[in-house]
C-alpha cells in the first residue's frame, strides 16, 4: 500500500477528549492522457496501474477496440503523463473525461441493443462467495475507506483486482489490463464496490461481460441499459442477500432459477 497511501498526523476529537493520532489516507494524482500528440483528458486517480487505466479509458470511450490499434504507449511517471500513439485519427473534445457517455443522451444509450452472447449461469452461493473474497482483497479500502474496488472473475475465483479513488477508474484498470495481457473478458463477471450507473453498465456490456455485481445500488438508467443489453445486474450483494434487477435466469440456487426481485 506504500504507493497508494500516506500517513498523516491528525487530531481525533470525541465528546470526551482530543488526541493527536496518526491516520492513513489515500493518495490522489492527476494523470494526463495524450493520444497522437493531442491531449484528450486529465484523470484524477490513484497512482498505480496507470498504463492499464489509460488503456481501459481509451477502450471505454471508443478510441480503441484492441491493443493492436495501439502502436505505442509510454508512461512518463514524473510528469504524470501517458503518451499513446494509435492507428486511427481522433476527434476528441478538449477534455474527454468531462464528456461522459450518457451526456450524449439517454435515448442513444437505450437504443443500443448489445448482443450478449455468453449463456452462463452462476449460483447465488457463488455470487456471495465471490463478494466475500472481493471484500477481503480490498486492503487499501480497509486501511483508508477512501477507494473503490473492481474485479474480473469467473464463477469461482477473482482473476484481476484493482483499487482506485474513482469507481470508473477501478473498472478501466481491469479492462486495460485485460487488453494489454490478452485476457479474454467474454463470459466473465465484473464486481464493483460502487454505484452502478448507465456508464458503468455500458463499459461492461461493450466487453461482452454478462454479469455485473455490486455492493451498492444501481440507477434507473443503469437498470434499463442492463436490461436492454442482456447484462445480469446484481446490486446490494452483501452477507447473505442480493437484489437481482435484470436477467435473473443466470443466477440459480439449488438447481432452481432465482425469481427476479427487488427489495
N, C-alpha and C positions, 0 to 999 in steps of 0.2 A: 504493500500500500504506500510505499515511500514516495512514488512519483505522482500519486493521486490525492494525498492528504498532507496537511500541515498542522503542527501543534502550535497552539496559541495560549497565552495566559489570559484568563478571563475572570470576571467577578461573578460568582454564583450567589444569588440572593434568594432567600426563603422568607417566610413570615417571621421566623425567629432569628435569622442570622445572615451575615455576609461572610464570604470566604473567597480567597484567591485560589483558583484551581487551574489545571492545565486541561485544555479541551482539544479535540481533533476536528478539523473542518476540511471539506473537500477543496481541492484546487480548481480554479476556473481559468481557462485560457482562451484566447482568440486564435482561430485558425483561418487564414485566408486561402481560398482555393482559386488558382489561376489556371485557366484552360485555354490552350492555343494563344498564350500571351494576353488573354483577356480575363480580368478579374470578374468572377461570377458570384462570389459570396464571401462573407466572413462569418464563421460559425463560432458561437460560444460553447465550449465543450470541456470535457476532462482531457488532460494532456497525455493520453495513451491511445495506442492503436490508430494513429492519425491517418495513415495510408488507407486502412480499412474504412475509416469514417469517410474519407474523401471519395473512395470508390463507391461505397454504398450510397452516398449523397448523389453522385452523378448518375447512378443507375436509377435511384428512386425518382429523380427529376427528369428522366428520359433522355439524358445527354449521351448515355452509353447503354448497350444491352449486354455486352460481354467484355471480357478483358482483351479480346482480340482487337477491339476498337481503340484500345489504349496503347499508343506507341511507346510512351514513357511516362513514368510518374516518379517524382522526386520530392522528398521531404527536406525542407531547409529548416531544421529544428530551431536554430537561434532566432530566425526571423519569423517563426511560426507560419511558414508558407508551404503549401502543396502546389507544385507546378506539374501540370499534366498536359501531355500532347495527345490528342485523339484524332481519329481518322476523318471525322466529318466537321464541317463548319458549324459554329454555334451562333445563335442569335439570342443570347441570354439577357435578361434585364440587368440593370446595374447591380442589383442585389437580389439574387435568386431566392435567398432564404426569406425575403420579405414578400415573395410572390407565391404563396402556398398553392398547392394543387386545388384545394377547394375554392380558392379565390377565383377560379375560372368559372364558377357557378355550379350549384348543386345539381342542376339538370344534366350537365355534361357528365358528372360522376354517375348519377343514377342510370344514365343511358348506356354506360359501359357494361356490356354483358361479357364478362371474362369467363371463359370456359374452364371450369375447374375439373381436370381430368382424373386425378387420383381418387379411387374408390376405397379409401382406407377407413378403418374403424379403430376406435380406442376405447378401452373400458373406463368407467368412471373411476375405478381404483387406480388405474394408470395415470389419469389426469391428476388426481390428488397426490399420488406418489411423486410425480414429476414436479409438482408445485412445492412439495416439501423439500425436495432436493434443490430446487431453484432457490428457495429462501436460504438454505444452508450455504449456497455458493456466494451469497451477497455479503462478502466480508466488508467492503467499503461502506455499504449501507448500514451494516450493524455498528460500525465504528463511528459513523457521522450522521446517519439519517438523511444525507444530502444528495443521494444519487438515485437514478433509475437503473433497472437491470433488464436485460433481454437474453434469450437463449434460443438456439436452434436445437431441436430434439427429434429423436424417433420415439416410438411408443414407450420405450423403456429407459432411455438414457438421454442426458444432456450431452450434446456434441460440441457446441460452441457457446461460450458465455461472455457477455460484455457488460460493463457498467459505464455510465456517463451521467453528467448533470442534466442532460436532456433526454427525454424518453424517445424522441425521434432519432437522436444521435446513437443511442444504445442499439436500436434496431439496424440503423445504417451500418454500424460497425460489424454486426453479424453478417449482413448481406454483402458488404465489401470484402470480408474475409472469405466468404464462400466464392466470390468472383475470383479473387487472386489465387486461391488454393484449389480451384476447380472442384469445390464441394457442391454436390447437387442439392437443390432445395425442394425439388418436386416430391410431393408425398410426405413431407416432413411437417413438423409443428413449430410454431413460434410461441414462446411465453414472454410476456412483458409485465412489468410491475405497474405500468402507468395506465392512464385513461385511454380508451380505445376510440379515437376519432376516425372520421372517414379517411383522413390521410394515412393513418396507421394501417387501416384495412387495405387501402389501395397498394401500399408498399408490399404487403404480404400477398395479396391476390395476384399482383403482376409477376411474382416469382413462383406462382403455381403451388403455393403452400396452403393446404386445405383446412388447417385447424389453427386458430388463434386463441390463446388462453391468456387471461389477465387476472391479476389480483384485484383490479379496480373495475370501475364502471365503464360502459360504452356510452357513446352519444347516440341520439336517434338516427342521425345520418350515417354513423358507423354501422349500426344495425341494418339499416336499409341497404347500404352498399354490400355488406357481408351476405345478405340475403340474395341480392341480385347476382353477385359474383360466385356464389356457391361455397363460400367460406363458412365453416362451422365456428361460430363466435361464442366463446365461453367467458363469462365475467364473474367476479367475486369468488374465484376459486380459492377457498381458504378452509383450512382444517378439514371438515367432513362435509362440505357443501359446495355447490356451484350453481350458477344460473346459465342455462343454455338458451341463447337468443335466436340462433338460426341453425338450420340443417342439423337438427338433433339426432338424426339417424346414424351419424358417425360415432356417437357416444353410446356404448352398450354397457349393461350391468347384469351380471349373472346370465348372460345369453339373451337378455331382453333389451330391446331398444328403449332408451330413456325417453319419456314423453317430454315434449317441449314445454318449458315452464319458466316463469319469471316470478321473483318474489320482491 
